[in-house]
Amino acid sequence: MIELSRRDDCALLTLNRPQVMNALTFAMLDELEGHLEEVVHMGVRAVIVTGAGDRAFCAGADIDEYRSRPPIENKRRMQRGQALFQRLEELPLLSVAAINGYALGGGLELALACTFRVAVRGARLGCPEIRLGVIPGYGATQRLPRLVGPARARQLILTGRMIDADRAEAIGLVDRVVEGDVVQAAVEFAAEFTCHSLPVLTLAREAIRRADRVPFADGLAAEAELGAIAYALEDSAEGIAAFKEKRTPRFRDR
């Protein structure tokens, strides 16, 4: 139900249940875990996540799997989803969600776990859980405020309303709105950073993540520590040499 393929130098993960708008099941989370282990060994430079068909990226978790279960079991299942999305967020490869339609509930949470989000014009995004008498369980209450600010996150989560791709871009929820083939657009978007050193990209991403999670002084300390690691890499020497010699650097990811 989640297909793993390759598009240029990107791994492509496709949620493939178009008949139910690619709703996430527990079995799909198991597949996602296996695929995340595979992609780091594929020799790719980025990961793209999308949905099959032209209606939905992902319409959310399959709510029927949560009904009539004891709270402790639902808590464990939510924690599993959270852990997998955290794994996606922390991959040594940057990721792009190619949002080809509705991205709702757990689907939006999956997109939030990606490093970037590219959406086709006309896509709709939101957290409708409140309308069902539940709340997001795969990370939206934590990632969304960090991305768009607490006020906008409250509006989306507490009203359950959807916004279109253009509005999502305006508030920083989406990085780029495109026409046509959103997966190809995501590949081209990824090319803007995959030309750089992968380990240095990972270090920079980690420094940025610390800004949301630790006090300012601790963030500066982390920046200095991660920056020192970057300067010790071979790619740093190559990048500096290329700058001085006025040529394109040839990074080797080490």
C-alpha positions in Angstrom: 0.0 0.0 0.0 3.1 2.2 0.1 5.2 1.8 -3.0 9.0 2.6 -3.0 10.5 3.6 -6.3 13.1 6.0 -7.6 12.8 9.3 -9.5 16.1 10.6 -10.7 18.3 10.8 -7.5 15.3 10.8 -5.2 13.5 7.9 -3.4 9.8 8.2 -4.0 7.3 6.9 -1.4 3.8 6.7 -2.8 0.8 6.0 -0.6 -1.3 3.8 -2.8 -5.0 3.6 -1.7 -6.5 6.1 -4.0 -10.0 4.6 -3.6 -10.0 5.8 0.0 -7.9 9.0 -0.6 -4.8 7.2 0.6 -6.0 7.0 4.2 -3.3 5.6 6.5 -3.7 2.2 8.1 -1.6 0.6 10.8 -0.4 -1.8 8.1 0.8 1.1 6.1 2.8 2.4 9.1 4.5 -0.9 9.2 5.4 -0.6 5.5 6.6 3.0 6.1 9.0 1.7 8.8 10.5 -0.8 6.4 10.8 1.6 3.5 12.5 4.2 5.7 15.2 1.7 6.5 15.6 1.0 2.8 15.9 4.5 1.5 19.1 5.3 3.4 20.8 2.5 1.5 19.5 3.3 -2.0 22.2 5.8 -2.8 19.7 8.6 -3.3 20.0 12.2 -2.2 16.5 13.0 -1.1 13.1 11.4 -0.3 9.8 12.5 -1.8 6.5 11.4 -0.3 3.3 11.6 -2.3 -0.2 10.0 -2.8 -1.5 7.9 -5.7 -4.1 9.5 -7.9 -5.0 13.1 -8.3 -7.5 13.6 -5.4 -5.5 13.2 -2.3 -2.0 13.2 -0.8 -3.5 11.5 2.2 -6.9 12.1 3.8 -5.7 11.1 7.3 -5.6 8.0 9.5 -8.1 5.3 9.0 -10.4 6.3 11.8 -12.2 2.9 11.9 -9.0 1.4 13.3 -9.2 3.6 16.4 -12.9 3.1 17.2 -14.0 1.0 20.1 -10.5 0.3 21.4 -9.3 1.0 24.9 -7.5 4.3 25.5 -4.2 2.6 26.4 -4.1 0.8 23.0 -4.9 3.9 21.1 -2.2 5.7 23.0 0.3 3.0 21.9 -0.8 3.3 18.3 -0.5 7.1 18.3 3.0 6.8 19.9 4.0 4.4 17.1 2.8 6.8 14.4 4.6 9.6 16.2 7.9 7.6 16.3 7.7 6.7 12.6 7.1 10.3 11.6 10.0 11.4 13.8 12.1 8.8 12.0 11.2 10.4 8.7 12.0 13.8 10.1 15.4 12.7 11.3 16.5 10.7 8.2 20.0 11.6 7.1 18.3 12.6 3.8 16.1 15.7 3.5 12.5 15.0 2.4 9.8 16.7 0.4 6.1 16.1 0.6 4.6 16.3 -2.9 1.0 17.3 -2.0 -1.2 16.3 -4.9 -4.6 17.0 -3.3 -6.2 16.7 0.1 -3.7 16.6 3.0 -5.8 16.2 6.1 -5.4 14.9 9.6 -2.7 12.2 9.7 -1.9 13.1 6.1 -1.0 16.6 7.0 1.0 15.3 9.9 2.9 13.1 7.5 3.6 16.1 5.4 4.7 18.1 8.4 7.3 15.5 9.2 8.9 16.1 5.9 11.6 18.8 5.6 9.7 20.7 2.9 6.2 20.7 1.4 5.4 21.4 -2.3 1.7 21.5 -3.1 -0.3 21.5 -6.4 -2.5 24.6 -6.7 -6.0 23.5 -5.6 -4.7 21.2 -2.8 -6.5 21.5 0.5 -4.8 21.1 3.9 -6.2 20.9 7.4 -6.6 19.2 10.7 -10.3 18.2 10.8 -10.0 15.9 13.8 -11.9 18.3 16.1 -15.0 17.8 14.0 -14.9 14.1 14.8 -14.6 14.8 18.5 -10.9 13.8 18.6 -7.5 15.6 18.3 -4.5 15.1 16.1 -2.3 12.2 17.3 0.7 12.0 15.0 2.4 15.2 15.9 0.4 18.2 14.5 -0.1 19.8 17.9 3.6 20.1 18.2 4.9 20.6 14.7 2.3 22.9 13.4 2.8 25.7 16.0 6.5 25.5 15.5 6.0 25.9 11.7 3.3 28.5 11.4 3.1 29.9 15.0 0.8 29.1 17.9 -2.0 31.5 16.8 -2.4 30.1 13.3 -2.0 26.5 14.6 -4.8 27.1 17.1 -7.1 28.4 14.3 -6.5 25.3 12.2 -6.6 22.7 14.9 -9.4 24.1 17.0 -11.8 25.0 14.1 -10.9 22.0 11.9 -11.1 24.2 8.8 -9.2 23.5 5.6 -7.1 26.0 3.7 -6.0 26.0 0.1 -2.4 25.7 -1.1 -2.0 29.4 -1.7 -3.1 30.3 1.8 -0.8 27.5 3.2 2.1 29.0 1.3 1.3 32.5 2.7 1.5 31.3 6.3 4.6 29.1 5.8 2.9 25.7 5.9 3.8 25.1 2.2 7.1 26.0 0.7 6.0 26.2 -3.0 2.8 26.0 -4.9 3.0 24.5 -8.4 0.9 23.7 -11.5 1.0 20.3 -13.2 3.1 17.3 -12.1 3.7 17.9 -8.4 6.1 15.0 -8.1 8.4 16.4 -10.8 8.1 19.8 -9.2 9.2 18.2 -5.9 12.2 16.5 -7.7 13.2 19.9 -9.1 12.7 21.6 -5.7 15.0 18.9 -4.2 17.6 19.6 -6.7 18.1 23.0 -5.1 19.6 21.4 -2.0 20.8 17.9 -3.2 23.7 19.6 -4.9 25.2 20.4 -1.5 27.0 18.1 1.0 24.5 15.6 2.5 26.2 15.5 6.0 26.4 19.3 6.1 22.7 19.6 5.2 22.0 17.2 8.1 24.0 19.3 10.5 22.4 22.6 9.3 18.9 21.0 9.7 19.7 19.8 13.2 20.9 23.3 14.2 17.6 24.8 12.9 15.6 22.2 14.8 17.3 23.1 18.0 15.9 26.6 17.7 12.4 25.3 18.4 13.4 23.0 21.2 16.0 24.6 23.4 16.7 28.0 25.0 18.5 30.5 22.8 21.8 30.1 24.6 21.7 26.4 24.2 20.8 26.8 20.6 23.9 28.9 20.0 26.0 26.3 21.8 24.6 23.6 19.5 25.3 25.8 16.5 28.9 26.2 17.4 29.3 22.5 18.1 27.6 21.4 14.8 29.5 24.1 12.9 32.8 22.8 14.2 31.9 19.3 13.0 31.0 20.7 9.6 34.4 22.5 9.3 36.2 19.2 10.1 34.6 17.4 7.1 36.3 16.9 3.8 33.4 18.6 2.0 34.2 21.8 4.0 37.7 21.9 2.6 36.4 21.2 -0.9 33.7 23.9 -0.6 36.2 26.6 0.6 38.7 25.6 -2.1 36.1 25.8 -4.8 35.0 29.2 -3.6 38.6 30.5 -3.7 39.2 29.0 -7.1 35.9 30.3 -8.5 34.6 26.8 -9.5 31.7 24.6 -8.6 32.5 22.4 -5.6 32.6 18.6 -6.0 31.2 17.3 -2.7 31.7 13.7 -1.8 29.4 13.6 1.3 32.3 13.1 3.8 
